Each structure stands twice: as C-alpha cells, then as structure tokens.
Amino acid sequence: MNKIEPENLAVFVCPHVFDDSRPILYVCREDGDWQFLCGHDDHDSDGHVIGVGHLTQRDPTLNELAELKVDWGAEREHIGSKWILTQCK
C-alpha cells in the first residue's frame, strides 16, 4: 500500500480534526497543499498545521489517498466508507 510521505509532511487540518472530536471526511490537495477536514463548516477558530503521520496513525485509510492529484479531493460519509474523488471545492 502507498503511504502519504514523509510522515512529518506539514498538512492543514480543521480544529475538529486537530482535537480529534470529528473524523476526517474530506481531503483536498488544493494548489498542492494537503488539507484534512471534518467536512463541516461550523469552525469557531482557524485551522492548524500538523505532521501527516499523526493523522495516518490515527486513521490508516488516509493512505489510500497517497496518489491524489493536485487540485483533487476525496470525500466519504464516515470512516470505513469508500472515498469518492472530486475536484477541490
């Protein structure tokens, strides 16, 4: 299986993903920058930057998106459901 590497690659996350209160349901590589988001828009603070390894340890299925092209994204209904590829919103 491919992996998103390097593990210390800096990625953007929403506050809900940062504090692990919601799962990652939307991933985007907008302009080449990885974003791992909960899929909701009710954030009461700015996002955070963390190393992608923290996320792939928490949810190894994120590695299924290692080959995601720039300006493309993927979304799913819940952890365990199939990723559906989309263009970044």
C-alpha positions in Angstrom: 0.0 0.0 0.0 1.2 3.5 -0.8 1.7 5.9 2.1 1.4 9.7 2.3 5.0 10.7 3.0 7.1 11.9 4.6 5.4 11.4 7.9 6.5 14.9 9.0 4.9 16.5 5.9 3.1 19.6 7.1 -0.7 19.5 6.4 -3.6 21.7 7.2 -6.4 20.4 9.5 -9.6 22.0 10.8 -10.0 22.5 14.6 -12.2 19.4 14.9 -9.6 17.1 13.3 -6.9 18.7 15.3 -8.6 17.9 18.6 -9.9 14.5 17.3 -13.5 15.4 18.0 -14.6 14.5 14.4 -13.3 12.1 11.8 -11.6 13.2 8.6 -14.4 13.1 5.9 -12.9 15.4 3.3 -9.3 15.6 1.9 -8.1 18.1 -0.7 -4.8 18.9 -2.3 -5.6 22.5 -3.2 -2.6 24.0 -5.0 -0.6 21.0 -3.8 -1.2 21.7 -0.1 -2.9 18.8 1.7 -6.0 19.6 3.8 -7.6 17.1 6.1 -11.0 18.3 7.2 -14.1 17.1 9.0 -16.4 18.1 6.1 -18.4 20.7 8.2 -18.2 24.5 8.1 -19.0 25.3 11.7 -15.5 26.0 12.8 -15.1 28.6 15.6 -11.3 29.0 15.1 -8.7 28.8 12.4 -7.1 25.6 11.3 -3.8 24.1 12.4 -0.7 22.7 10.8 0.5 19.3 11.9 2.6 16.4 10.5 0.6 14.0 8.4 2.0 11.0 10.3 -0.2 11.9 13.3 -3.3 11.5 11.1 -2.3 8.3 9.3 -1.5 6.7 12.6 -5.0 7.6 13.8 -6.7 6.6 10.5 -4.5 4.4 8.2 -7.2 4.5 5.5 -6.0 8.0 4.7 -3.0 6.4 2.9 -5.5 5.2 0.2 -5.3 8.8 -1.0 -1.5 8.9 -1.4 -1.7 9.3 -5.1 -4.3 12.1 -5.0 -3.6 14.6 -7.8 -3.1 18.3 -7.1 -6.4 20.2 -7.0 -8.3 17.0 -6.4 -10.1 15.9 -3.3 -11.9 12.9 -1.8 -14.8 12.7 0.5 -16.7 9.9 2.3 -19.7 9.6 4.5 -18.0 8.1 7.5 -14.8 6.2 8.4 -14.8 2.9 6.6 -16.9 4.1 3.7 -15.4 4.4 0.2 -13.6 7.6 -0.8 -15.2 9.4 -3.7 -12.9 11.5 -5.8 -13.9 15.1 -6.6 -12.2 18.3 -7.7 -11.4 20.5 -4.7 -14.3 22.7 -3.7 
